[in-house]
């Protein structure tokens, strides 16, 4: 097993653990999934971790119980497209319990981090999300923070999503966050993908080290893939005619967001305004 690991999930009904420290090189976070068919219900109690639940598609209604503080009486969401629509998400602290039901079916993807004390549950609606469009040319993308590094909702989790242009890159220039120093702080990261193309398409996720001289590539050829990234520079791109969606989450010992760009391409960060799209 290399540093990065690719994990597939399937339409297994209910709550499914996908990435854990036991099947990856991550130490500070997990990835899970909820998949429910039409008319189904789910009840889940959160123990020893905090969770960020991000709706991918379908509808749900529910409540969140929390004995240590204020719960959520009514939560609901409906999402048809991750490409065009902003996200609905729920923050669940340890000791909370979520009860949801769906009319037409739903999928949610979940990042979690070990945590004994969390904050109150929080319901995030599309109106709460701001979308940016950084980059230029074929590394231009939509960018949405759900739980930002400055958010006072989560204790450890940083969560967001991005959407590429057709044949474009997300996360270029590549960056890393694996060392403890002035400009960098160690964070585990997980990527989860969706692919959209008229006749099939795929994306490539690349992780590498300039110092240790290693490269790892993973082919993302469907909507059933998540990738665990414990270290190294990382970026991803898709083939011409294909657009991809990237849901990403980070966590470490503390919620400190400091990263270093690949020095060969760091100049692009300051030169984006020189290019037209």
Buried (B, 14 or more C-beta within 10 A) or exposed (E): EEBBBBBEBEEEEEBBBBBBBEBBBBEBBBBBBBBBEEEBEBEBEBEEBBBBBBBBBBBBBBBBBBEEEEBBEEBEBBBEEBEEBBBBBBBBBBBBBBBBBBEEBBBBBBBBBBBEEBBBBBBBEBEEBEBEEEBBEBBBBBBBBBBBBEBEBBBBBBBBBBBBBBBBBBBBBBBBBBEEEEEBBBBBBBBBBBBBBEEEBBBBBBBBBEEEEEEBEBEBEEBBBBBBBBBBBBBBBBBEEBBBBBBBBBBBBEBBBBBBBBEEBBEBEEEBEEEEE
